[in-house]
Amino acid sequence: MKILALSGSLRAASINSAVLRIVRSLAPNSIEVRLFSGLGDLPLYNPDLESSPPSVAAQLRREVASADALLIASPEYAHGVTGTIKNALDWLVAFEGFAYKPVAVLNATPRAHHADAALRETLITMSAKLIEAASITLPLPSANIGDADLLAMPEIVSLLAGVLVATERAAMKPYLNSSFYIDSQHPAIVAQASKLADGCADEGEIAKRCFEFVRDEIKHSWDYRLNPVTCKASEVLIHGNGFCYAKSHLLAALLRANGIPAGLCYQRLTIDGDQPPYCLHGLNAVYLQQYGWYRIDARGNKPGVAADFCPPLEKLAFPIVNPLEQDLPGIRAEPPPAVVKVLTEHQTIEQVYNNLPDVDLQNHTV
């Protein structure tokens, strides 16, 4: 799991930055805490640059999109949030990758309740999912202490370790939910998930069995020229076929039914050869305690395609081979509208193939 940490202070000896560094040092191997260091380089937000943001703003957006959760620690200036953190959030207001992102807020100074309240209000207005259990005020005796001092305070270390636990739990919740298209509580899904998990020693073995079942037993609709067009996970299981997107819905549902967090990932690939047109390709990410997020591709093997499950090494169906192909950032809990649209509005596999979805490169949306 990836947590992106943002400090609202640019001061070298900032207590807020120190707190974030301590959180990073306390993180287990399955959690990567990354401190974004470019907030001081962000220009003032200008809506005229929205379609083509400066490089540091684009980098911030990429890192936000790829993070499972954000952790913000910011001081209070004149009863308000700092310009540093407010300007960073301004660059994220219209960014799709920020909406509904789990966010925890750390308050390193008990007296700074004005900024803490204002920051929470801004985040909620921006449709962030505030993690209340991880949004705490630290009982620090002074703002003039450093990393070593913080690590020597058992109460602070315990509180910050608890922040990591609460953030991980909140960030994983959407990837365990049953939903309309990833209907992991459908009786057929529950039964198949239980069958696949029977006799497994650990979550890694369960995940491997689920992956191999979808890869090998569920036929790729276009490879085998099979109708009907499926979308919901239960439909894919019942009919035994699906496009890559639909197969990823089934794999996510089987994993979630077994209590293993799973999400959806996408690549932008050429349809044939190394020339346009391009389309989205759907795959999965599974969250394994030993490794964190691990991408797997159950679209189905064939000559030239040999995807496998061998963590921590990724062995996907398709490598990125030209500049306009790309691994799209982020792990989605639900399929994007473009994928749902193509799978639900077309009746035959030929219609789907002729209308495969693509990413909007200008707006960086699917």
GICORJO-V762705 format. One record per helix or strand. SS is the DSSP state (hx for helix, st for strand). FROM is the first residue (numbers start at 0). TO is the last residue. If there is no record, write none. Layout:
<<SS FROM TO> <SS FROM TO>>
This chain:
<<st 1 6> <hx 14 25> <st 31 34> <hx 38 40> <hx 46 51> <hx 54 65> <st 68 72> <st 75 76> <st 79 80> <hx 82 89> <st 101 106> <hx 112 124> <st 128 129> <hx 131 133> <st 136 136> <hx 146 150> <hx 153 172> <hx 186 196> <hx 202 216> <st 218 219> <hx 220 223> <hx 232 238> <st 240 241> <hx 243 256> <st 261 271> <st 274 287> <st 291 295> <st 301 301> <st 304 304> <st 307 309> <st 312 314> <st 325 326> <st 331 331> <hx 336 343> <hx 348 352> <st 359 359> <st 364 364>>
